[in-house]
């Protein structure tokens, strides 16, 4: 039986690609209509938000939300991929890095920064993924892009020979590469650096407390219903029955007073269009909308149009 439309929060294991997880959920949910919000590299573990059926249309907007990670960074060695899966490319002893130098370098990598993505990222260059070009020996020159690092906190440090290993908590905007933060920290300190472990702990309002392993999901799929998922991830707008009907037909409707909106735990970042979830009086998710010149414009419609009541 096909699973209902909604989100499945997976605790991705190491060694699997995000596409591998989607393929497994397709079998579990018995549907081809499955996607994910935000790729995790095979080395990484943790929260992967997977959409089933109609909820796949939420994913592009969920990808834009804030993300949180627990990371381990090794200072003293650079690699070809900026993580532990690459080949060593040099480095300098880091055991003597002072706390003051480390603090200063981290401060410069916090806030609004400009970052060059790793060559093994999934960014498309000329229609091809950067990682495919890099592995074929034609690594592309990727443009720097603005990102925001809301928090970069070192929670523990360990000296391992000439290396200095840092455990860190990182909260950042969409599009931020934690491996690039590790690389750039190593460059700033003159030691080289790369990422040795990464666990995503949250995507917007969805965190590890809600995540389930693939084994658990194989025994009992846990799907967060579409309306509940949208209400958790986006600010809420409650519509009148007439406006819900008109919006479902694709028409614009007047934006309600600001007091009618209920703030959600997370919001989309890095876009001029701030999605809101618009609900009919019966609680049905009608659409994701954005405010445009005093009216609500649908970004994605989920509810089938309701026929207008006949006039007498």
N, C-alpha and C positions, 0 to 999 in steps of 0.2 A: 504494500500500500504506500503510495507517494506521501511523503511528509508534507505537513501544511506549510504555507508561506511563513517565513520567519528567519531568525538568526540562530546559528549554532556557534557557540563560543568554544573553540578548540584549544587545548593545551598542546601545541605542536611539539613533537619530539625532535631531538637532534637527528641529523642524517636524512631527513625528508625535505623535499622542496614543498613550497606552498601548493604547487600544482598537484603533487602527490597526495596532499591532504584533501584537496578538492575532489580528486578522483575517488578517494576512499569514501568521502561523504556522499558522492553521487550514488555509490552502491548502497550505502546505509539508508539514504533517503529515497532511493528508487526513483531518481529523476536526473535528467541531464542538466537541468536548469539550476546550476550551482556556481557560485563565484566567491571570491574572497576580497577583503578590504585591507590592502597593504601587505606586500610581499615580505616574508621572512626568509633570510638565507638558510640554506641547509644546516649550517652550523648552529643557528639560533634556535631557541626554544621559546615557548610561552604563547601568549594570547594571539590567536588568529581568528578574526571574525569572518564567519562563512555565512553567506546568504543563500536561502533556498527559495525557489519559485519567485514570486513577486518581490521578495525581499532583496533579490539581486539588484533591483533598481535603487536601493538605498546605498549600495556599497560605494559608489563613486563619491557620495557626500560624506560617508563615514571615513573614507580614506583621508579626508582633509582634517580630521580631528587630531587633538593633541595625543601624543603617545608617551609612555613611560617605560624605562628599561632599567634592569640591573646588569651592569657590565663589568668585565675584568679587562684592564688595559695593561699590557706589558711595555714598560719603557726600557730602552736599551737595544732594541732591534726593530728594524723596519722589514716589511714583507712586500711581495709583488702585488698582493691583493688587499693590503691593509688589515688582514686578519690572519688567524692561525693556519688557514688552509693554503696560504701562499708560500712562495720560496723566500728565504731570507735575502735581503738586499743590502745589508749593512747595519751599522749602528755603533753607538759608543756606550761605555759603562754608565749606568744610571744610578748605581747604589749610593752615590754621593750627592744626588739632587737634594737641595735644601727644601724645607717646607715652605719657605718664603717664595722661592723660585717657582715651585709647583703651584702655590696659591695664585701668584701673579699670572702664570700662563693659563690657568683655568678661568680666571676672571675675564681674560681676553677672549675666551671661547664661550662666554656666557652672554645671553642677551641676543640682540639682533646681530648676526654675523653673516659673512659671505663664505661659502664652502664649495670646494670642487668635489663632486661625487667620485667615488672609487671607479677605476676602470672596469671593474667587474660588476657594476651596477646594471639594472635592467633598463636604463634609459635608452631610448631609441636614437640612433645616429644614422641618418640616411636610410631609414627603414629597417635597420638591423639593431639588435640589442648590443649594448656596449660590451657586455661580458663575452658575447660570441666573437666580436671583433678582437677583443683582447686575447682570448684563448687561441685565435687563429694567427696571432703574432702581429696584428695591426691595431694596437691599442689606440683608441681615438683620443683627441684632445677635447675634454669635456669642459663646457663653460661653467664658471663659478655661478652660484645661485644664492639668493638670500634665504636664510632660514632663521628660526628663533630657538634658542636653547633657554628654557625657562629655569632649569635647575641642573647644575653639574656639581654634585657633592661627593667627595671621596669619603667612604665609610671605613676603609681599612687599607693599610699599606704593608707589603711584605718584601723583604730583600731576598732575592734568590740568586746567589752568585753576583754577577755584574748587573743583573736585572732588578728592576723595581716594579712589582706588581701592585696595581691599584684596583680595589673594588669601588665602584661608583654607582650612584643613582642619578639617572638622567631623565629629565622631562623635556620634550622638544616638540616643535611643530612638524607637520607633515613634510616629507621631503628631506629631513635631516638624516644623515648617515652617521651612525655612532662609530663605525670603523674609521670614517674620515676625521671624527673628533680625536680618536686615538692617534691617528697618523699626524694630525696637526699639532697635537700636544707634544708628541715626540720631536717634531720639527722645531717647535718653539723652545724646547729645552735643550736642543742640540744632541739628543740621544737616539732619536728614532723611536717609533712606537707602533704598536699594532694591537688589535682586539683579539683576546684569547677566549672570551666567553661572552655570550649575550642572551639575556632572557627578557622578553617583552612582558611587562607586568600589567599593562593597561593600554587599551585603545579607546579613547573617549571615556564613556561611562562603564565600559566592559573591562573587568579585571580578572585576575587569576582565581578569585573566589567563585566566579561563575564558569570558569573554563573546565572542560572535561577532556580526559584522554580519549584517543580513538577507540581504545578497548572498552571504556565505559560507554561510549556512544554506540558501539556495535551492539551492546546488550540492551541499551535503552536510550534511543535518540532523545535529546532534550532540545526542543525548538522554542525559542522565545517568540511568541506570536508577533505578527507584523505590527499591529497597532501598539503593542507594549514596547517593542523594540524602537519604534519611531519616537514614542513619548519619552523614552529614556535618553535618547541621543540628541534630540532637537528641541528648541523652544516650541511651546504648544500654542496653537490658535484654535479656539472653539467657534465654530460657524453656526449660523442659523440654518434651518432646514432648507430654506430657499437658496442661500448662498452656497451650501454644500452641493445642491443640485446643479447650480450654475457652474461652479468650479469643476465638477465632475464632467461637465460638457466642454470644458476648456475655456470658459469665459473668465474674465477678471472680475473680482468682487472687491468691495471696499475693504480697506485694511481696518481692523477693529482698533479701539483705543488701546494704548500701550498696557493699560491695566488688565486687559483680557489675556495677555500672554503670560505663560507660566515658565520661568527660566528652567532650563534643563541642566543636568550636571556637566554637559559638554557642548561645545558649539563648533561649527566648521571654521577653520582658520585658513588664511592665505587666499581668500577669494573675496570679491566684492559682493557676491551673492550669498547672503546668510540664510541657509535653509531653515524653514519652520515647518512643523507638522500640523496640518489642518485637519480637524476632526468634525464629523457630523454630530448632531445632538445625541445619537444613539451610541457614540463612541467609535464609529467606523473611521478608519484612516482614509480620508478622501484624497489627499495629495501632499507632497512636499511643495512648499510655496516660498516665494521671496517677495518682499515689499518693493514696489516699483511705482514711484510717483503717487503715493497715497492709495494704491490698490494692491491686491494680492495676485501674483502671477504664478501659475503652476509650473514647477520644474519637472515633476513626475506625478502622474495621476494613477491612483491605485483602485479607487472605487468605481464600479460601473455606473454610468449615468442613471440617475433615478428619473423615471418619467414624471413630467410635470403633472400636478393634479388637474383633472378636467374642470373646466369652468362650467358653472350652471347658469 
